[in-house]
């Protein structure tokens, strides 16, 4: 196979699986050890992604034995058994072994010769799925992935998704001196490496209303390098007080104000600034180098899902249980962490008195329990949202209303700041292992904060590890509610 056909791919793995693998590869004896990964395959706009679903450790002296050409090898019977299972479950077979300590690693000539001899036969065995190999140092990884049809991929990075994000590369990156100077005060907190991670990260903000527009400002100022912005709405007069940088001009207020003729108001509404464009303006004022992809649509479209596959983190700041269900599936099927957030003001119907105020920032990670397990998706509301508008109107309960919920920018900023800080500490490796989980719920009227630990059902079809779970399945598993 011609090495000139090589391109790149990415590997994602949970912290739980990586800890098991790392302990097996580096037990302290200085020797080489082996394992096999089963991974989902995810084709994205940028590059293929492999999502590790399971790690199988090769037993010393039984599956992992002295080699004939190289130092060590996995027995053919062990390899064939794992490859057949990958074939049956539409998963990618990845052989794993380790070299020495350090922060850079590459395959030996013997390793590559072994791939040349063995991988063509493995491709025939798995029948249409890729096969490959990873080699680890203690703080680095390199990969050689063979695709059906002759294309060959190197691994550009492995992302360990968990309480503490770890990014493994074949060799360390070179620091950008311009970035260091621009973000000097931030670099003093989390270092040049941390700022480089932010500048190379790609995030999605779903919903650019009161909370989402604040996130755009905060993340833009932090130096995040790439954004996916999703919102189907335009700026309205009632939005202006709570959207960052919004003005009456964005809302076309002289055309849309009450009392104007209906035909004139419709024209004004069609000319008002799109929320995705407003947030683009905000981000660009903070960071002109940022790459921004805009989607003037709801989240539940295939186009948006394709964009989300390439993200390192997803902020769900949109209302709706359909969006929550889709977000939940993306986190666990594609191994992309995220947060669902917002604020709520409860007002007594009869008196108009504010009864309760709370803000929430709910972390959702592949290993931390999902929105279904934590009862954050209401089946009744989900069912109603899936019906056509006319049907919803006919079946609406008498005590329900389409009136917009109360909202104020100061409360939205509590949720947005908490979510942005969680993202910042997670991406730069400053997160405490026990802190990055669950929900932070604020009670501003009582000046109280409540921490809610997440729950996870091992039998859950979203985040569980059973055979029917979507966990780390990649593209060979249906994503719900895509138009």
N, C-alpha and C positions, 0 to 999 in steps of 0.2 A: 504493500500500500504506500502511495507517495505521500511523504510527510508534508509536502507543499499544500495538500488539501486541508490541512489542519485549520480549525477555527476554535472558538472558545465556548465554554459552558460554565455554569455555576452549580454548586451543590448546597443544599440547605438541610440542616439536621437539627433536631431538638437537643437541648442541653443534656437531657436525661440519656439519650442514646449516645451522645458524644462522650459523656463521662464514663459510660460502660466500655466504649471502644478504647478510649485513651488509657484507662486503667489496665486493660488487657494488653495493649501494645507496649506500654511503658511501665511495667511492674517494678522496675528498679534493677533488673538483672543485666541491662545493657545488651540484651539479645534481640533478635528479630522474631516477630509473632505475626499471625495472620488472622483474617476474618473475611466475611462476606457481607455486603450490604444489599438489601432489596430497596429499590428506589422507584418512585413514580417519575414519569417523564412529562415535562411541561414545556411546550413550545411557546416562546414569547416573541414579542416584536424585536427584542435585542439579541437574545441568544437562548439556547435550550437551558432548562433548569432541571436538576435532578433532586427530588424531594425524598429524603431517606425515611422509609417506613419502618424498617426493622434491621437490626444488626445481629448476625449469627457468628459467634466466636469459634474459630477453628481450635479444636482440642489438641494440646501438645502431645506428640507421639502417636496420635490416632489420625487426626485430619491434617496436622501440620508436622511435616517430617523432613529429614535431611534431603537436599536436592541432588539430582544427578549432574545437572549443568550449573545451577546456581547453588547458593548457600542453603536455602530452605524452599519448600514448595508445599502446596496443598494437594492432597491425594486426588486423583482423577475421579474416584467414586464420590467423594465429598463435593467436588466442583460440579459434577453432572447432576447430583441431587438438588443442589441449590439452583442451578440453571433451569432445571425442569420446572421447579416451583415458580421461578420468575416468568417463564413462558406461560404457565397456566394462569397466573394472576396479572398478566400484562404489566410486569415490573422489570426494571433494569437490573441486570446482574453486575455487581461491582466487587472485584477482588481487592483486598486491602492488605498491606503489610507496612512495616516501619523500617526506617533507617535510624540514624543517631539523633542526638540532641540538637538544639539550635533553632534558628528562625529562617532557614532556607533548606530546600530539599529538591532532589530531582531523581529520575529513574536512572539506574545503572544501565550499561550496555546490555548486560545479561537480562535485565528486566525487559527491555524493549525487544530483544530477540525472542524472549518467551511469549510476549504479546503477538509478535509476528507469526509464531508457530501455532499458538493455541486459539487466538481470538476468531479467526475465520471459521473454525469448527464450532465454536460457541455460538457464533451468529446463526449458523444453520440450526443449532439445537434450540435456541430461544425463538426462532421463527418470527422475525420482524421487529424484535426489540433490540435496543443497543446493549452492548456489553462493554466493560472497561475495568480499569484498575486505578487505585489511589495509593500513593506512598506518602507516609507521614514522617516528619520530624516532630519534636515535641511542640513546636510553635509554628509549624508550616505544613503545607500539603501541596502535592502536584498530582495531576491526573492525566490519564490517556483513555479517552472514551471513543469506541468505534461504533459508528452509526450504520444501519442497514443502507446499502447502496454505495458504500465506499468513503463517505465523509468521516473525518477523524477530528476529534475535539481535544483540546487541552483544557484543564480546569483553571479558570482565572482566579477563583476564590471559593472558599467554603465558609458559609455563614452559620454559626451556631446560635440558634434561637432559644432563649431561655431567660431566666432572671438577669443574667449578665450576657450581653451580646459579645461574641468572639468572632473575629474575622481572621481566617487563616489564608495565607497567600504562599505562592512558591518562594518568594523572596520579599523583603521589606520594600515599601514604597519610598521614593525620594520626596522629602518635604518641599512644599511650594513656598518660597521665600516671600512672594507677594502676598499670599494668603496669610502668612505668619504676621506680617506687618499690619495688614488691614484689621485682623482680628486679635491683635496683641493682648487685649484685656481678657479675652476668652481663652486664648492659648495659655495664659497664666493659670487658668483653672484646670483644664483638661489636656494641655499639651499640644504639640504640633500634630501628633498622630490623631488626636481626637478631632481637631479642626479639619484635618484631611478627610476623616471619615464623614463628617457633616457635609463637606463640599462635594463629596462623591456619592452622597446618599440621594435616594429618590423616594419621595413621600406622596401620598394621595390625601387630599382633603375632600371628603364627600359632604356636600352641603356648605354653602358659603354665606350663610345668614349671620345671625348675631355671634355665634361661637366660631364658625368657620372663617369669617373674615378676620377675626382676631388672631386665629392660628396662622393665617397667611402672613400677617404682619410679624408675628413672633418668629416664625420659622424662617422668613426672609431675612430678618435681622440676624439670626443665628448663623446664616451662611449656608443653609441647605442648598444643594446644587441643582436639584431637579424636582419638578412638581407635576402632579396630575390633579387638575382642578375639575370638579364635577358639580354642576347645579343647573336645573332647567329653567330658572326664574330670572326675571329682570328686577332692577331696583324700583321699589315703590315709595311713595311719600312716607308711609309709615315705617319703612326700613331705615330711613336716613339717620335717625338718632343712634342706631346701634350697629351700623356698618362702617368699618374703618374707611375714612377718606370719602365717604359718600356725601353728595350735595344735592340740592334741589334740581340742579341741572341734570344729574344722573337720573333722577326720577321724572324728568320732564314735567315738573310740578305745575307750570303755567298752562299745560295742556290737560293734565290729568286731575286737577283739583276738582273737588265736588262742586256741582253747579254748572260745570262746563257741559256742552252738548255731548251726548253719548258717542257720536261719530268722532268728535274731536278727542275724547278721552281714549278711544280705541287707538287712534293714531299715536297719541302720546305714549301709551303703554307699549306699542310696538317699537318706538324709538328710544325707550329708556335703556340705560346701560345694562348689559348682561352682568350678572354677579360674577361670572367667571372672568369677565374683562376687568371689572372693578378690582378684584383680588390680584389679577395679573399686574395691574398698574401699581398696586401697593407693594407687591414683591419686587418689581423692577426698580422702584425707587430705593429699595434697600439693597438690592443686589442685581446689578445690570447683567451679570454673567449667568444668572439662573436660567435654566431651560424649563419651559412651561408648556404643558400639553393641556388644552382646554376641551371640555366636553359639555356642551350646552344641552344636556339630556338628563333624565333620571339615571340613577345608578344601575337599574336593572336592564341594562342593554349589553349585548355581546361586545360591542366596541369598548365600553368602559371596562368590562371584565378583562379583555385582552390587555388594556393599559395597566390594570392593577397587578397583573401577573409579574410585572417587572419592578414592582415597588419593594422597598425595604420596610415600609411601615405605612399603615392606613389609619387615618383619623375619620371616624364616622360621626359627623356633626349634623346629620340629617334626621328628621323625624320619620317615623314609619317602620312597621314591623317587617315589611317585605325587604327593605334595605338592611335591617338587622339580620334577617335570615341569610341573605346573600353574603353580607360581610362575614358572618360567622362561618359560613362554608369556605370562603376564600382563606380565612386565617388557618383553618385546619387542613384543608385539602392542599393548599399551596405553601404552607408553613411560612406565612407572612404575619408577624405580630401587629396588633393595632389596639385602638381604644375607641370605645363608644361613649360619647359625652354629651352633656347638655345641662340645662337648668330648668327648674319648674317653679312656678308661682301658683299656689292654690288660693282662690278667692271664693268666699261664701256667696252663693247665688243671690240670696235675699238681701243681705246687708252690704255686700261689696267689700267687706272687711278681709284683709289678707290673713288667711288662716295658717298658711305654711309656706316656707320657701326652702328649697334645697337644690344643691348643685351636685353633679355626679361625674366622675371620671372613672370609667370601668375598663380596666385593662383586659384584653382578650388575647391569650397566647396559646400556641399549639399544645402546651403541656399544663396549662393552668385552669382548665375547666371552661366550658363554652357558654354562650348565651342561653342555649336550650337547657343545659344542666342547672343554670342559675335563674331559670324562670324569668328571663328578661325578654322573651318573645311571647306575646299573648296570642294563643291560637284563635280566639274570637276576632281580635283586631286584624290578625293576619288574614283570616278568611274574608273579612269585609274589604280589606284593601285589594284583594285579588279579584273582586267583582267589578264589572263595568260601572261607571259613574251613575248611570240611570238606575241600575239595580240597587246600588247603595242608597240612593235617595228614597226609593220605594220602601226599603226595609229598615230605614233609619229609626232608631228608638226616639220616642217623643222628647226625652230629656237630653238628647245629644244635640250638639250645635257645631256648625262649621266656623264659628267665630274664632279668629286667631287667638292663640294663647298669649297671656301677658308676658312681656319680655323687657329686660333692661340691661344695658351694656355692662354695668358694674358686676352683676351676677354672672353674666356670660364670661366675663374676664376671669372669674375664679376657676371655672371649669377649664377654660382654654389655657391658663397659666399652669395648672396642675398637669394637664396632658402634655404640654410642651416641655415642662421640666422632666417628666417621666421619660419622654422620648430622648431628651438631651442626655440624661444620665445613663440611660440604657445604651445609646449608640456610642458614647464615649467611654464606656466601661466603668463608670463610677457608681453604678447601682449596687446597693446592698442586696445580697442574694435573697433575703427574706422580704424585701420591700417591694419588689417588682411583681406584684400579684394582687388580684382582687380589685375592690372598688374603694375609692376615696369619696365619701359623701359629706358634703358641707351643709351646715345649718346656720347660715349667716345671721338670722334673727336671734338665734340663741348663742352665737359665737362658739359653736361646737363643730367638731370634725369626727366622723365615724368611719372606721375601717372595717370593711366586710370581706372576709376571706372567701375565696372562690370554692365552689364544689365541683367535683368531676365524677361522673358515673362511668365506670369502666365499660359498661355495655352500651353507652351512647353511640348512636350511628354517626354523630358529627365528630366528636373528639375522642371516642374510645379507641381501643386497639383491636377490637374484634374483627372478624372477616368481613362483616357488612359495613364497617366504618369507612367514611371517606378520608380518614386521616392519611395525609401524605400520598394520596393516590395519583396526583398529577392530572393529566388531561383525560385519562381513561375512566372518568367517573363524572356523572352529570352534575352540573351546577344549577341550583334552583332558580326559578323565576327570571329567566333571561328572555326578553322579548325577541 
